[in-house]
């Protein structure tokens, strides 16, 4: 095979041009070091919040859980029912918070879409789950139960934990 070269400037140019062509065609394959670092570690999660709303129902709430052990709940009022917002506080154990943070990391929360919904439905219940991990913050909205199984499990676990806490009203 005299005269053929497997490596060298021509092979490098060919590889680069081929990579550019693949990238332009939407088939870009990045080396591991260049892959987007979209994931977070459980230890980096500092806040987990879930807001549940629906059109005029009486169970609209927001739960905020923090790594420092503080927990807050806002029960939203409804003008048609003559109710006002009420705020509650509680505490959460580090191990309970860590369990949620591990779910978030293992289920790749930061890879989820921003919204899951049925485009034919305009009204109905929606849940916004927000996670803060270091400088990063991501919110995911699910409407009418259209979320993937991992997100539904996280929402259910947050509800379970919130229901198990002893809340006292903030005055």
Buried (B, 14 or more C-beta within 10 A) or exposed (E): EEEEEEEEEEEEEEEEEEBEEEEEEEEEEEEEEEEEEEBBEBEBBBBBBBBBBBEEEEEBBBBBBBBEEEBBBBBBBBEEEEEEEBEBEBEBEEEBBBBBBBBBBEBEBBEBEEBBBEEEEEEBBBBBBBBBBEEEEBBBBBBBEBBBEBBBEBBEBBBEBBEEBEBEEEE
